[in-house]
Amino acid sequence: MPDAPPPPVRKSESTTRVLFQLRRWARPALPRIALGGLTALGASLLALAVPQVLRVIVNGPLLGQGSTRGVVLGASVVLTLGVLEAFLVWCRRALILTPGTGVERDMRTDLFRHLLDLPVEFHDRWPGGQLLSRIMSDLSTIRRWTVFGLVMLLVSATTVLVGVALMIWTSPVLGVVYLVGAVPMIWLGFRFREDYKVVARRARDQAGDLATTVEESVHGIRVLKAFGRGEDALDDFARQADELRTTEVHKARTLSRVSFALGAIPEAVLAVSLAIGVYLSAHDHLSVGALVAFFATAAVVNNPVERLGMLLAMTLDARAATDRYLQVMETSSTVQDPERPVVLPPADPAGSVVELVDVGFTHPGAGSTAILDGVDLRLEPGETMALVGLTGSGKTTLLQLVPRLYDVTAGSVRIDGVDVRHLSRADLRGAVSVAFEDPILFSASVRENVLLGTDLTGPEADALVDEALDVARAGFAYALPDGLDTVIGEEGLSLSGGQRQRIALARAIAVRPRVLVLDDPLSALDVTTEAAVTGRLRQMLTGTTTLVVAHRPSTVALADRVAVLEDGRITGVGRHAELLATHPHYRYVLTALSTRDTDDALEEVRR
C-alpha cells in the first residue's frame, strides 16, 4: 500500500466558534449547567454584599452610634451571607457534576460510533494513538472545562464587572485608579491567548504521537525483543517524551507569567489606592466605612482576577481538545449507505453470482497509480475461485472491494446482479463473510469471537459454534482452560498463529454467508492440518460462492477455477491444469509460490 497521507487539519476558527460547536452534545445538560452557573453567580454576589454590610456597620454602630447590638446584628448578617454562599457553592457542584459527565459520555460514544462507521481508508491514515488520545484525554479536558471552566469563567467575569461597578459607586476616584490598572491586564490577556493557543495544540498532538509510539511498541513487543531493539524503542520514546515535556514546560511558563502579572498588578494598584484612600479619608472626602467597603470589595474582586489566567488556560486547552475532536467527527465516510437501499433477491440454494465489471481502484493519495485497472471476473453460483498473483499484484485489495471495505474507483462489484453500493452495508456484510491472512481476535471468549457476526443465542448458537470449529479443525479450543469460555486475550496473541487463523476461519463460516472471501486463511497451518481443513471446507462450501487468495500451491486445490491477477488485471481464468498448460505467468507464479512454500517447510523442520 502507498504511504498514507497525514490526517487533514481543520480550518482555523476563533476559540468562541470552536467551543460553541459543543452545544450539540451539551444541549441536554444546559438547563442544569445554567442553574449551576446561577448558583455560583449568587454565591459571588453574596460575597460582594458582605463589604456593603461592613460599610454600614463601620459608619453606623461601630463609629457613629457605638451600638453593641448593631455590631452583633451586622455580624449575624455577615454570618448568614457566608453560610448562604457556602450552600450555593455546594449547589453548583451538585447540579453540574452529573450532567457534565453525561456530556463526556455522549461525546465519547458518538466518537466511537463514528470511528466504527468510517472506512478502512480513514484508519489507514490515522495513527491509533492519536485517536486514543482524542477519545480519552481530550474529552476529559472538555468535560472539566464544561463543568468548571466555562461556568467559573462567566461567573468570574460577571463578578469582576459587578465588583468594579460597586467600587466606582463607593469611591469614583479609587474606582478609576483600579480601572487604569486593568488596562495592562487586558493587554496581557490577549498576548497570553495567542501564545498559549499554539502551544496547547502542539502539546496535545505530541501526546497523541507519544500514545501511538506506546501502542506500536506494545503490539510489536515480540519483534522488539526478538531483534534486541528495546533500547532503540526506549530512546525514541524518551525523545518524544522530552519534546512533550519541553512543550508542557513552555505552557507552564506562559501561564506562570500571566498569573504573576494578574496577581501582582492588582496588588500594586491596591497599594496606590490605599495611599490615595487614606488621604481622601483624612481630609473627609471619603468615609472610613466607604474605605473599608472599597478594599473589602477589591479583595473579593481580586480572587476571580487572579483566577482568570488559569480559567483562560483551561478554555484554550478545551479549545485545542475540541478542535482535535471535531477534526475526526467532521470527517465524512466515503463508504455510505445509499438513500434507498436495494434488497438482495432471495438466496439461491445453488449459491450467488459474484461479478467484477471493469473494476478499477486507486488508493486515496496515491496519485495516478492504479492498484486495479479494468478487472473483469465472474464467479458462478456455489463456485470456489482461487485468486493467484505475485506479491503486490492487488489480490487483497480486490477481495476487500466485495464487502465494501473500500469502494471501487471505477466499474462495479455485483452480487446476484445488484451493485454492492446499492445495498446497505449491514445487508451486504451479512451476505459476505471475510477471513484475513493476519487474523484479529478480540479480548473475549472463543465462543464470542466465533459468534461475532451472528445474533444467535442459546442452543442454536452452541450448535453453530461446534459446527464452525469442526470445519475449521479448531478442536483445540475445547481443551483450553475454560473451554469455549476461555478469554483469549488482546488480539488472540495467547494463541499460536495457526490457532488464531482457525478461529478466524470458524468466525467467517459461522455467519453462513452467501459469499465467502478468504485471504489465504490457512497460511499458518502445516500441510496435514491444511488438507484436513480444506476437505471439510469443500463439504461446507456447497451453495456458498467463495473467492480465496492463494499464496501457496496447496491452497489452489480448494478451488474449482483459478483467476490470475497480473499488474492489476485478470489475465487468465480457468482450471488449474488448463492454466498450467497455457498461461506462462501462472506457471511462473506457481513456481515462485512453490519455492516459498518449500522454504517455509524447511524452516519449520529446522525449528
Secondary structure per residue as TSV (DSSP state, phi and psi in degrees):
chain	resnum	aa	ss	phi	psi
A	1	M	-	360.0	143.4
A	2	P	-	-66.1	162.7
A	3	D	-	-58.4	133.0
A	4	A	-	-76.6	134.8
A	5	P	-	-69.8	157.3
A	6	P	-	-67.7	155.7
A	7	P	-	-57.9	144.9
A	8	P	-	-67.8	155.0
A	9	V	-	-109.1	136.7
A	10	R	-	-70.3	151.4
A	11	K	-	-64.7	149.5
A	12	S	-	-71.0	132.2
A	13	E	-	-134.6	162.0
A	14	S	-	-68.7	157.6
A	15	T	H	-59.7	-42.7
A	16	T	H	-61.7	-43.6
A	17	R	H	-65.6	-40.7
A	18	V	H	-63.8	-50.3
A	19	L	H	-68.6	-27.9
A	20	F	H	-64.5	-24.4
A	21	Q	T	-71.2	-10.2
A	22	L	T	-72.3	-11.8
A	23	R	H	-59.2	-27.4
A	24	R	H	-57.2	-39.4
A	25	W	H	-95.4	-28.3
A	26	A	H	-83.3	-13.0
A	27	R	G	-53.4	-46.7
A	28	P	G	-63.0	-26.3
A	29	A	G	-92.8	-7.7
A	30	L	H	-59.1	-40.9
A	31	P	H	-57.5	-45.7
A	32	R	H	-72.7	-35.3
A	33	I	H	-64.3	-42.8
A	34	A	H	-63.6	-41.1
A	35	L	H	-65.7	-39.1
A	36	G	H	-63.8	-38.1
A	37	G	H	-64.2	-38.8
A	38	L	H	-65.4	-39.0
A	39	T	H	-66.8	-37.4
A	40	A	H	-65.9	-39.8
A	41	L	H	-65.5	-40.2
A	42	G	H	-60.3	-39.7
A	43	A	H	-63.1	-41.3
A	44	S	H	-66.7	-40.1
A	45	L	H	-67.4	-35.1
A	46	L	H	-64.3	-37.9
A	47	A	H	-63.2	-36.8
A	48	L	H	-73.1	-21.4
A	49	A	H	-74.9	-26.6
A	50	V	H	-58.6	-46.2
A	51	P	H	-58.9	-33.9
A	52	Q	H	-69.2	-35.0
A	53	V	H	-65.1	-42.7
A	54	L	H	-60.6	-37.8
A	55	R	H	-60.6	-44.5
A	56	V	H	-65.3	-41.8
A	57	I	H	-63.0	-45.8
A	58	V	I	-66.0	-47.8
A	59	N	I	-73.7	-24.4
A	60	G	I	-102.3	-94.8
A	61	P	I	-59.2	-32.1
A	62	L	I	-80.2	-53.1
A	63	L	T	-100.7	-27.8
A	64	G	T	-91.5	-66.5
A	65	Q	S	-86.5	-23.1
A	66	G	-	65.1	33.4
A	67	S	-	-91.3	119.4
A	68	T	H	-66.1	-39.3
A	69	R	H	-61.4	-39.8
A	70	G	H	-64.4	-39.2
A	71	V	H	-65.7	-44.3
A	72	V	H	-62.3	-41.7
A	73	L	H	-62.6	-43.6
A	74	G	H	-63.0	-42.3
A	75	A	H	-62.5	-36.5
A	76	S	H	-65.1	-38.5
A	77	V	H	-63.9	-43.4
A	78	V	H	-62.5	-42.4
A	79	L	H	-62.4	-42.4
A	80	T	H	-62.4	-43.4
A	81	L	H	-61.7	-39.7
A	82	G	H	-65.3	-41.4
A	83	V	H	-65.1	-43.4
A	84	L	H	-62.8	-38.9
A	85	E	H	-61.5	-45.7
A	86	A	H	-62.2	-39.3
A	87	F	H	-64.9	-42.0
A	88	L	H	-66.8	-34.9
A	89	V	H	-63.0	-42.7
A	90	W	H	-62.6	-40.6
A	91	C	H	-61.4	-39.9
A	92	R	H	-57.9	-48.4
A	93	R	H	-66.1	-41.3
A	94	A	H	-65.9	-36.5
A	95	L	H	-75.4	-35.5
A	96	I	H	-93.3	-32.9
A	97	L	H	-57.2	-52.1
A	98	T	H	-64.1	-50.8
A	99	P	H	-63.5	-29.8
A	100	G	H	-64.2	-43.5
A	101	T	H	-68.3	-28.9
A	102	G	H	-66.5	-39.6
A	103	V	H	-61.5	-44.6
A	104	E	H	-60.4	-44.3
A	105	R	H	-60.9	-45.4
A	106	D	H	-64.7	-41.4
A	107	M	H	-66.4	-39.3
A	108	R	H	-66.6	-41.6
A	109	T	H	-65.4	-42.7
A	110	D	H	-63.5	-38.9
A	111	L	H	-66.3	-43.7
A	112	F	H	-65.0	-40.4
A	113	R	H	-60.8	-41.0
A	114	H	H	-67.9	-38.2
A	115	L	H	-62.5	-38.7
A	116	L	H	-67.7	-29.9
A	117	D	H	-81.0	-28.1
A	118	L	S	-67.0	146.9
A	119	P	-	-74.6	170.4
A	120	V	H	-58.5	-34.0
A	121	E	H	-54.0	-40.1
A	122	F	H	-64.7	-46.9
A	123	H	H	-70.4	-20.5
A	124	D	H	-66.4	-29.3
A	125	R	H	-94.9	-23.0
A	126	W	S	-105.2	126.5
A	127	P	-	-65.6	143.0
A	128	G	H	-62.5	-35.9
A	129	G	H	-64.2	-35.6
A	130	Q	H	-65.1	-40.2
A	131	L	H	-69.1	-39.5
A	132	L	H	-63.0	-42.5
A	133	S	H	-66.3	-31.8
A	134	R	I	-70.7	-41.5
A	135	I	I	-79.9	-13.9
A	136	M	I	-112.0	-78.9
A	137	S	I	-67.7	-38.7
A	138	D	I	-63.9	-42.2
A	139	L	H	-70.6	-30.7
A	140	S	H	-65.3	-39.0
A	141	T	H	-63.9	-42.8
A	142	I	H	-63.4	-41.1
A	143	R	H	-63.7	-43.3
A	144	R	H	-63.3	-37.3
A	145	W	I	-69.8	-39.0
A	146	T	I	-63.7	-43.0
A	147	V	I	-88.3	-15.9
A	148	F	I	-132.0	-56.1
A	149	G	I	-59.0	-50.1
A	150	L	H	-61.4	-49.9
A	151	V	H	-62.4	-48.6
A	152	M	H	-71.3	-28.7
A	153	L	H	-64.6	-45.6
A	154	L	H	-67.1	-42.3
A	155	V	H	-66.0	-42.5
A	156	S	H	-64.0	-43.4
A	157	A	H	-62.5	-42.8
A	158	T	H	-65.8	-40.7
A	159	T	H	-61.2	-43.0
A	160	V	H	-63.1	-45.0
A	161	L	H	-62.9	-47.6
A	162	V	H	-65.8	-41.4
A	163	G	H	-63.7	-43.5
A	164	V	H	-64.6	-39.2
A	165	A	H	-61.1	-42.2
A	166	L	H	-65.0	-37.6
A	167	M	H	-65.0	-41.2
A	168	I	H	-66.5	-39.8
A	169	W	H	-65.0	-37.5
A	170	T	H	-69.9	-44.2
A	171	S	-	-151.8	101.3
A	172	P	H	-55.7	-39.3
A	173	V	H	-64.1	-52.0
A	174	L	H	-66.0	-32.7
A	175	G	H	-64.1	-41.0
A	176	V	H	-65.2	-39.3
A	177	V	H	-59.2	-43.2
A	178	Y	H	-65.2	-39.1
A	179	L	H	-64.7	-38.7
A	180	V	H	-60.0	-38.1
A	181	G	H	-68.3	-20.0
A	182	A	H	-75.4	-21.4
A	183	V	H	-59.1	-52.3
A	184	P	H	-64.0	-28.8
A	185	M	H	-67.6	-38.9
A	186	I	H	-64.4	-43.1
A	187	W	H	-62.8	-42.9
A	188	L	H	-63.7	-36.3
A	189	G	H	-61.5	-42.8
A	190	F	H	-66.3	-41.8
A	191	R	H	-62.5	-44.8
A	192	F	H	-61.2	-42.0
A	193	R	H	-59.7	-46.2
A	194	E	H	-66.8	-42.2
A	195	D	H	-69.4	-44.8
A	196	Y	H	-72.0	-32.9
A	197	K	H	-59.8	-42.7
A	198	V	H	-67.3	-47.6
A	199	V	H	-71.7	-28.8
A	200	A	H	-65.9	-43.1
A	201	R	H	-66.3	-41.4
A	202	R	H	-61.1	-41.7
A	203	A	H	-63.3	-40.2
A	204	R	H	-70.3	-38.6
A	205	D	H	-65.0	-40.2
A	206	Q	H	-66.9	-36.6
A	207	A	H	-63.6	-37.9
A	208	G	H	-64.9	-41.1
A	209	D	H	-63.1	-39.5
A	210	L	H	-65.6	-40.1
A	211	A	H	-63.7	-36.4
A	212	T	H	-63.2	-42.0
A	213	T	H	-61.9	-43.5
A	214	V	H	-62.5	-45.5
A	215	E	H	-60.4	-46.9
A	216	E	H	-64.5	-39.9
A	217	S	H	-67.7	-39.5
A	218	V	H	-66.8	-44.3
A	219	H	H	-67.1	-32.1
A	220	G	T	-102.0	24.3
A	221	I	H	-61.2	-35.0
A	222	R	H	-65.0	-39.3
A	223	V	H	-67.6	-44.3
A	224	L	H	-60.1	-42.4
A	225	K	H	-69.7	-41.4
A	226	A	H	-63.8	-36.1
A	227	F	T	-97.1	2.9
A	228	G	T	63.5	35.6
A	229	R	-	-106.4	21.8
A	230	G	H	-60.8	-39.8
A	231	E	H	-66.0	-37.9
A	232	D	H	-64.0	-42.3
A	233	A	H	-62.9	-39.2
A	234	L	H	-65.4	-41.5
A	235	D	H	-62.4	-41.6
A	236	D	H	-65.6	-42.8
A	237	F	H	-63.1	-44.6
A	238	A	H	-62.5	-37.3
A	239	R	H	-63.8	-46.2
A	240	Q	H	-66.3	-39.3
A	241	A	H	-63.6	-37.1
A	242	D	H	-68.5	-37.1
A	243	E	H	-62.9	-42.7
A	244	L	H	-64.8	-41.2
A	245	R	H	-60.7	-43.4
A	246	T	H	-59.9	-42.8
A	247	T	H	-66.2	-41.7
A	248	E	H	-65.8	-37.1
A	249	V	H	-64.5	-40.0
A	250	H	H	-60.5	-43.1
A	251	K	H	-59.5	-47.2
A	252	A	H	-63.1	-40.6
A	253	R	H	-66.7	-40.6
A	254	T	H	-61.7	-44.0
A	255	L	H	-67.9	-38.8
A	256	S	H	-65.4	-35.7
A	257	R	H	-64.6	-46.8
A	258	V	H	-71.4	-34.1
A	259	S	H	-65.5	-39.3
A	260	F	H	-63.0	-44.1
A	261	A	H	-65.1	-42.7
A	262	L	H	-69.5	-18.5
A	263	G	H	-91.2	-39.1
A	264	A	H	-77.5	-41.6
A	265	I	H	-62.6	-49.4
A	266	P	H	-60.3	-37.2
A	267	E	H	-65.5	-39.5
A	268	A	H	-65.7	-39.8
A	269	V	H	-64.1	-39.7
A	270	L	H	-65.5	-34.7
A	271	A	H	-62.9	-44.4
A	272	V	H	-64.6	-42.6
A	273	S	H	-62.9	-36.1
A	274	L	H	-62.8	-44.5
A	275	A	H	-62.1	-44.4
A	276	I	H	-67.1	-40.5
A	277	G	H	-64.8	-41.6
A	278	V	H	-62.3	-42.1
A	279	Y	H	-61.3	-45.9
A	280	L	H	-64.9	-39.2
A	281	S	H	-69.2	-37.7
A	282	A	H	-65.9	-29.6
A	283	H	T	-100.9	21.0
A	284	D	T	59.5	27.1
A	285	H	S	-93.6	-6.7
A	286	L	S	-153.2	129.1
A	287	S	-	-72.6	157.3
A	288	V	H	-63.8	-38.8
A	289	G	H	-62.1	-41.5
A	290	A	H	-65.3	-38.0
A	291	L	H	-63.5	-44.8
A	292	V	H	-62.4	-44.3
A	293	A	H	-62.6	-39.5
A	294	F	H	-61.9	-49.8
A	295	F	H	-73.3	-30.4
A	296	A	H	-67.4	-39.1
A	297	T	H	-65.8	-42.0
A	298	A	H	-60.4	-38.3
A	299	A	H	-63.0	-40.0
A	300	V	H	-66.8	-41.8
A	301	V	H	-68.8	-35.3
A	302	N	H	-63.3	-31.3
A	303	N	H	-60.4	-53.5
A	304	P	H	-66.3	-29.8
A	305	V	H	-62.8	-46.6
A	306	E	H	-66.5	-28.4
A	307	R	H	-80.1	-15.0
A	308	L	H	-60.6	-36.0
A	309	G	H	-61.3	-47.2
A	310	M	H	-65.8	-40.7
A	311	L	H	-67.5	-37.6
A	312	L	H	-66.7	-38.6
A	313	A	H	-62.8	-42.7
A	314	M	H	-60.5	-40.1
A	315	T	H	-64.8	-42.5
A	316	L	H	-70.8	-34.8
A	317	D	H	-63.3	-42.9
A	318	A	H	-65.4	-34.3
A	319	R	H	-64.0	-45.4
A	320	A	H	-63.1	-42.3
A	321	A	H	-65.1	-41.7
A	322	T	H	-65.3	-40.9
A	323	D	H	-61.2	-42.4
A	324	R	H	-67.7	-38.4
A	325	Y	H	-64.1	-47.6
A	326	L	H	-67.4	-27.1
A	327	Q	H	-57.6	-36.4
A	328	V	H	-82.9	-46.0
A	329	M	H	-63.2	-28.9
A	330	E	T	-86.8	-0.6
A	331	T	-	-79.0	116.4
A	332	S	-	-85.3	149.2
A	333	S	-	-78.1	132.3
A	334	T	S	-84.7	-10.8
A	335	V	S	-114.7	100.4
A	336	Q	-	-125.5	160.7
A	337	D	-	-72.7	145.9
A	338	P	-	-69.2	159.3
A	339	E	S	-62.1	-38.0
A	340	R	S	-126.5	86.8
A	341	P	-	-61.7	144.5
A	342	V	-	-90.7	147.5
A	343	V	-	-99.8	133.5
A	344	L	-	-61.8	144.8
A	345	P	-	-64.4	160.0
A	346	P	-	-53.1	144.2
A	347	A	-	-64.4	135.7
A	348	D	-	-87.4	130.4
A	349	P	T	-55.3	-26.7
A	350	A	T	-76.1	-19.4
A	351	G	-	122.7	175.2
A	352	S	-	-104.4	153.9
A	353	V	-	-91.7	129.6
A	354	V	E	-116.7	127.2
A	355	E	E	-128.9	136.1
A	356	L	E	-113.7	116.7
A	357	V	E	-114.2	109.7
A	358	D	E	49.3	45.0
A	359	V	E	-75.9	132.1
A	360	G	E	-128.9	149.8
A	361	F	E	-150.8	133.4
A	362	T	-	-132.1	128.3
A	363	H	-	-64.6	139.0
A	364	P	T	-56.1	135.3
A	365	G	T	81.2	3.1
A	366	A	S	-92.6	12.3
A	367	G	T	69.3	-137.5
A	368	S	T	-98.2	8.4
A	369	T	-	-78.3	113.5
A	370	A	-	-90.8	129.8
A	371	I	S	-76.7	-43.1
A	372	L	E	-123.6	141.7
A	373	D	E	-145.7	102.2
A	374	G	E	70.8	44.2
A	375	V	E	-80.3	124.8
A	376	D	E	-122.1	125.3
A	377	L	E	-156.1	139.2
A	378	R	E	-130.4	126.3
A	379	L	E	-105.0	125.1
A	380	E	-	-77.0	161.3
A	381	P	T	-56.1	128.9
A	382	G	T	74.0	4.4
A	383	E	-	-81.4	148.9
A	384	T	E	-109.8	115.7
A	385	M	E	-109.7	127.4
A	386	A	E	-94.0	135.2
A	387	L	E	-107.2	119.7
A	388	V	E	-120.9	139.8
A	389	G	-	-177.4	165.9
A	390	L	-	-72.1	163.6
A	391	T	T	-58.6	131.5
A	392	G	T	88.1	5.8
A	393	S	S	-80.0	-11.3
A	394	G	S	105.0	16.3
A	395	K	H	-62.7	-51.2
A	396	T	H	-63.6	-39.6
A	397	T	H	-60.9	-43.5
A	398	L	H	-60.6	-42.8
A	399	L	H	-62.0	-37.3
A	400	Q	H	-74.9	-10.3
A	401	L	H	-77.1	-25.2
A	402	V	T	-66.9	-47.9
A	403	P	T	-87.4	10.8
A	404	R	T	62.1	38.1
A	405	L	S	-67.7	-31.0
A	406	Y	S	-126.5	157.1
A	407	D	-	-102.3	142.8
A	408	V	-	-60.7	149.3
A	409	T	S	-98.3	-7.8
A	410	A	E	-156.7	152.7
A	411	G	E	73.8	-157.7
A	412	S	E	-154.7	154.8
A	413	V	E	-114.4	128.5
A	414	R	E	-126.8	142.9
A	415	I	E	-121.6	119.1
A	416	D	T	52.3	40.9
A	417	G	T	82.1	-2.6
A	418	V	E	-103.7	125.4
A	419	D	E	-61.3	130.4
A	420	V	G	-62.1	-22.4
A	421	R	G	-73.7	-12.7
A	422	H	G	-92.1	-3.5
A	423	L	S	-98.8	153.4
A	424	S	-	-69.2	149.9
A	425	R	H	-63.8	-33.7
A	426	A	H	-64.2	-44.9
A	427	D	H	-66.6	-42.6
A	428	L	H	-61.9	-47.0
A	429	R	H	-79.3	-9.5
A	430	G	H	-80.5	-24.1
A	431	A	H	-92.7	-23.4
A	432	V	E	-117.4	126.6
A	433	S	E	-115.7	147.1
A	434	V	E	-129.1	141.2
A	435	A	E	-132.0	124.6
A	436	F	-	-96.5	159.9
A	437	E	S	-63.5	-40.2
A	438	D	S	-102.4	90.7
A	439	P	-	-73.2	141.0
A	440	I	-	-111.6	118.7
A	441	L	B	-108.4	162.2
A	442	F	-	-109.4	160.2
A	443	S	S	-72.9	77.3
A	444	A	S	-153.4	-179.7
A	445	S	B	-73.7	164.1
A	446	V	H	-58.1	-43.8
A	447	R	H	-58.9	-45.9
A	448	E	H	-66.3	-35.9
A	449	N	H	-66.1	-42.0
A	450	V	H	-67.6	-35.9
A	451	L	T	-89.9	13.0
A	452	L	T	-54.8	-38.8
A	453	G	T	-92.0	6.7
A	454	T	-	-125.0	164.0
A	455	D	-	-111.4	12.1
A	456	L	-	-72.0	150.2
A	457	T	-	-139.6	168.9
A	458	G	H	74.5	-155.8
A	459	P	H	-58.8	-36.8
A	460	E	H	-63.4	-40.5
A	461	A	H	-66.6	-39.9
A	462	D	H	-62.6	-41.2
A	463	A	H	-65.1	-38.9
A	464	L	H	-65.4	-41.4
A	465	V	H	-62.9	-44.4
A	466	D	H	-61.0	-42.7
A	467	E	H	-65.6	-45.2
A	468	A	H	-65.3	-40.6
A	469	L	H	-67.5	-33.3
A	470	D	H	-67.6	-44.2
A	471	V	H	-62.5	-40.4
A	472	A	T	-83.0	4.3
A	473	R	T	52.2	46.8
A	474	A	-	-108.5	38.7
A	475	G	G	-64.3	-16.7
A	476	F	G	-57.7	-24.9
A	477	A	G	-61.6	-31.5
A	478	Y	G	-70.4	-22.7
A	479	A	G	-91.1	0.0
A	480	L	S	-67.1	161.2
A	481	P	T	-48.2	-44.2
A	482	D	T	-112.4	24.0
A	483	G	G	62.6	-136.7
A	484	L	G	-72.3	-11.4
A	485	D	G	-92.7	6.1
A	486	T	-	-68.4	126.1
A	487	V	B	-79.3	121.0
A	488	I	-	-90.0	-1.0
A	489	G	-	86.8	170.6
A	490	E	T	-57.9	124.0
A	491	E	B	59.1	12.3
A	492	G	T	69.0	22.9
A	493	L	T	-71.8	-8.4
A	494	S	T	-76.0	-10.6
A	495	L	S	-102.9	163.8
A	496	S	-	-75.3	167.6
A	497	G	H	-61.2	-41.8
A	498	G	H	-66.1	-37.6
A	499	Q	H	-65.7	-42.6
A	500	R	H	-61.6	-42.5
A	501	Q	H	-63.2	-38.9
A	502	R	H	-70.3	-36.2
A	503	I	H	-68.8	-39.0
A	504	A	H	-64.3	-38.7
A	505	L	H	-65.7	-41.7
A	506	A	H	-60.7	-38.4
A	507	R	H	-61.4	-42.0
A	508	A	H	-68.1	-38.4
A	509	I	H	-69.9	-36.4
A	510	A	H	-62.3	-20.9
A	511	V	T	-70.8	-20.7
A	512	R	-	53.9	59.3
A	513	P	-	-81.6	164.9
A	514	R	S	-72.9	-39.4
A	515	V	E	-125.9	131.4
A	516	L	E	-115.5	125.4
A	517	V	E	-114.1	118.7
A	518	L	E	-121.9	120.4
A	519	D	E	-99.1	79.8
A	520	D	S	45.9	59.7
A	521	P	T	-75.1	-1.5
A	522	L	T	-114.6	14.5
A	523	S	T	-64.2	-26.5
A	524	A	T	-91.6	3.2
A	525	L	S	-94.4	151.0
A	526	D	-	-74.0	167.7
A	527	V	H	-61.5	-40.9
A	528	T	H	-64.4	-47.9
A	529	T	H	-64.5	-40.4
A	530	E	H	-60.7	-41.7
A	531	A	H	-62.7	-40.8
A	532	A	H	-65.2	-44.3
A	533	V	H	-65.2	-41.3
A	534	T	H	-60.8	-42.5
A	535	G	H	-61.7	-43.6
A	536	R	H	-68.6	-35.3
A	537	L	H	-64.0	-39.1
A	538	R	H	-58.7	-40.4
A	539	Q	H	-70.3	-38.5
A	540	M	H	-75.5	-31.2
A	541	L	T	-84.4	7.6
A	542	T	T	-61.4	122.6
A	543	G	T	86.4	0.3
A	544	T	-	-114.4	123.9
A	545	T	E	-80.4	126.8
A	546	T	E	-127.0	133.9
A	547	L	E	-118.8	118.8
A	548	V	E	-127.0	129.7
A	549	V	E	-79.0	129.4
A	550	A	-	-108.1	116.5
A	551	H	S	-103.2	-1.9
A	552	R	S	-150.1	152.8
A	553	P	H	-57.6	-33.7
A	554	S	H	-62.1	-29.0
A	555	T	H	-70.6	-26.9
A	556	V	H	-61.9	-25.7
A	557	A	T	-62.7	-20.5
A	558	L	T	-73.3	-19.2
A	559	A	-	-93.9	149.5
A	560	D	S	-80.7	-40.1
A	561	R	E	-136.3	166.8
A	562	V	E	-127.0	137.1
A	563	A	E	-113.6	134.6
A	564	V	E	-102.4	121.7
A	565	L	E	-103.5	119.8
A	566	E	E	-135.4	118.0
A	567	D	T	53.1	43.7
A	568	G	T	79.4	9.1
A	569	R	E	-131.9	151.6
A	570	I	E	-83.5	116.4
A	571	T	E	-107.8	-1.8
A	572	G	E	-170.9	138.8
A	573	V	E	-137.3	130.1
A	574	G	E	172.6	-174.5
A	575	R	-	-75.1	159.0
A	576	H	H	-54.1	-47.4
A	577	A	H	-64.9	-38.6
A	578	E	H	-64.2	-47.7
A	579	L	H	-66.7	-36.2
A	580	L	H	-61.8	-32.2
A	581	A	H	-86.4	-26.7
A	582	T	H	-117.8	-11.2
A	583	H	-	-119.1	102.9
A	584	P	H	-60.1	-41.1
A	585	H	H	-66.9	-34.1
A	586	Y	H	-63.6	-43.7
A	587	R	H	-61.7	-39.3
A	588	Y	H	-65.4	-42.4
A	589	V	H	-63.4	-44.2
A	590	L	H	-62.9	-36.7
A	591	T	H	-63.3	-43.8
A	592	A	H	-64.3	-41.5
A	593	L	H	-68.0	-38.7
A	594	S	H	-63.6	-39.1
A	595	T	H	-63.2	-44.6
A	596	R	H	-66.1	-40.0
A	597	D	H	-62.5	-41.5
A	598	T	H	-65.7	-42.5
A	599	D	H	-60.3	-41.4
A	600	D	H	-64.4	-41.1
A	601	A	H	-64.8	-42.7
A	602	L	H	-63.5	-39.8
A	603	E	H	-64.1	-36.4
A	604	E	H	-68.0	-37.0
A	605	V	H	-64.5	-41.7
A	606	R	H	-60.7	-40.2
A	607	R	-	-66.7	360.0
